[in-house]
Amino acid sequence: MAYIVGHPIKKPADFYGRSQQTQRFFEIIGGTQTQSISVLGLRRAGKTSFLQYVSHKDVIARHLPDPDNYLMVYVDMSSCKTPSEFYRRLLVRLQVVLGQGQPINLWRESPPSETKMYDVEALLCQYPNRRVVLLLDEFDHLQTGAFDQDFLIELRAMTSVMDYELACVTASYWDLYQLGSHIGLPPTSPFYNIFYPTPIYLSGLKSAAAQTLIREPAERADWEAAAADVKMIRQLAGSLPFFLQATAAKWFHDKREYGRANPAQIGNHLVAAMSPYFAQWWRSFDECERDFLEAIARKDPIKQLPYDELALTEAARRLRAFGLILQRGDQFRINGAVFAFWIRSYAGKIVLDGRKGTAPLQHNIDPVALRHALVNYFDLEELRTLCFDIGVDFDELKGEGKGGKARELVAYWLHQGDLSLLAEAIRRERGDVIHLPIPTPK
């Protein structure tokens, strides 16, 4: 496949756009004293790809005069359920990259299951001339584990030690104040003070970068990317990279298979395929943001919404920063015809839990029932197609055969903390089979 749909971008040559965000990142990291940064973006906005890109040695060398002094250490916070797990994972990564030195001050490393902040500090103190930057991906997963305000206080403490230089880069959808409040950290905590006051938002790509993202992979695959193709793909997808990649992949697949791409058919396919992501976004917005988006999608007057000017201004700022709306003067429009159509047709059917800006409730979704539905109602090729539609690389799932792949697919979404995405995708393809009696496989 010419387009990378789902997995993070690993090679700098496959990364498009984000030049302003990249420049800002290195200005902050490479200053007189390195500083901590918050990177904010929607799910599927490309946060992991951005962290992988800025930590690549070739990219660092292009932006910093002394690249060998910097050490970027990536940690996926969704894989850490406790502070000890985090510190252990971080310590191992540091030992691999820096090398295992002798503990100073006679510090004896803790047992693996009890790794502490001091174990990390003991190693870092041996490298006072290196700038260590922690890239903490999926940072809002702290709310799902055994993390509390003490953990954030410890992170701040580590960045304040004089014997080494350390900064944190967090990547999340929730901003740090939302996350801190959720786990009990007061808004007056000095933890927030270590971060550069303006977050880096991963919004949509600029026009030139979006066109390049569509054209270059197509040309490498010997597909003709005519101006009309590029224009229609951008109209359907908007400018967020994941949706551009997915739309372009479907567009050129249909041109190759059927001799032409039908915008209406592709639009309908994308609405169904992207619905799990749109639904997840929708549940994460607050009530004002949802009403704001619906008004724009239906071309209703914004000023008639029952909110004061300050609330509407803040909603517009956040939605624009996340790349969901575009603004010209006083006029707004949804970024992408597919998302706009989904809002008009399906947003009102999304079940909310009654609280503003919260994640969906999934306690009534049985992972065993999902696995049975996948095994009994999909063949192996249909399962592969389902994975493609929801942005999961089928070949990367560890299981063998249909049963193993189904098990690992459920485990993947269980680990992501939102089984509703997989459940909605199954219902879209097979109806309400999750609640039907499980038939005996032939």
C-alpha positions, 0 to 999 in steps of 0.5 A: 500500500502506498499510504501509511494508514493506522501505524505511526510514521517511522521514517522522516521521508514519510512524514509530511507537514508540521514544519511550524510545530517542529520548528517550535519544538526545537526552539523550546528544547534547544534553548539556553535551558531545555524546557518541558512542552505539552503536545495536544491533538485529537486521537488519530491527529498524529501525536505518536508520529510527531514524537517519532519524527522529532526524535529521529537522529536525522531530524535532530541533526537538522534542527540542533547545532549539537545533536549528540548532546540530546537524548530523546527517550520515548515512553508509551504511558498507556503501557504503564499502569503504575509509577513503578512500571513507568520508572522501570520502563524508563530506567531500562530505556536509559540504560540501553541508550546511556549504558549502565554506569556505577550508582553514585552515592552508594545508591542500590537499585531497587528490585524491578517491581519496586523501581522508584524515581531515585533509581532513575535519578541515580543514573541520570546524575552520571551524565550531567552534560547530556540533555535528556528529553522524555517523550511521554506519549498517551499521557492522558492514560494516567487517568486509567492507572494507579497514578495520582498527584504524587506522580506528577509532583515527582516528574516535576522534581526530576526536572528540577535537579541541578545534577543533570538536565531533564525535560518532559514532552507530554502528548495527549488530548486532555490538556494538563490542567484537565488531567491534573484535576482528574487525578487530584492535582490542584490548579495551583500546583507548581507541576504546571509551571515547568511547561512552556505556557503555550501547548503545541497543537497538532491541527490540520496540514497546510495546503501545500503539505496536504497536496504533497502527502497525497501526490508523492505516495501515489507517484511512488506507486505509479498512480496518476494523481491528477489535480482533480483527484487531489482536490476531491480527496482534500474536500472529503478528508479535510486536512488531518494526515490520518484521514488524508492517508485513508481517503487517498488509499481508498480513492486510488484503490478504486481507480486501480480496481474499477477504473474510476473513483466515485466520490459519493460511494467513497464518501459513504464508505469513509463515513462508515469506516471513520465513524468509530473515531468520530464517535470517540471525538464526539464523546470527548467534547463538552456540550458547547463544542458539540452544539458549535459543531452541529450548528456549523455542519447544519449552517445554523447561526452560531450566535443563536446558540444558548452560550455566552460570547466567552464560551463560544469563543473558547469553543471556537479556539479549541476546535480550530486548534484541533483542526476540526473547523476552519475559519475565514473572517466570521465564517466557520466550516467543518474541516472535511465533508465526511466529518460534516456529513457524519455530524449531520447524520449520526452525531445525534445518535451517539449515546452520552453518559450525561457528563460533559467532556467525559469518555464513553461508558463501556462497562456493558460491553463484554470483550468475550462477546466481541471475540465470539462475534468476530470468530463466528460472523467474519471470515479471515479476509473480512476480519482483515478488511475490518481491521483496515477500516478501523485503522489497525494493522492486521499483520501486526496482530500477534495471534495466529489464524482467525481465532488468534487475530480476533482475540488480539484485536479485542485485546488491542481495543481493551488496552486502548480503553474504548471497546465501543469503537470495535463494537460499533464497527462490528454492528456496522458490518453485521448488525446487532450480532453481539447480543445474539445467541452465538451460533455453532461454527461449521 
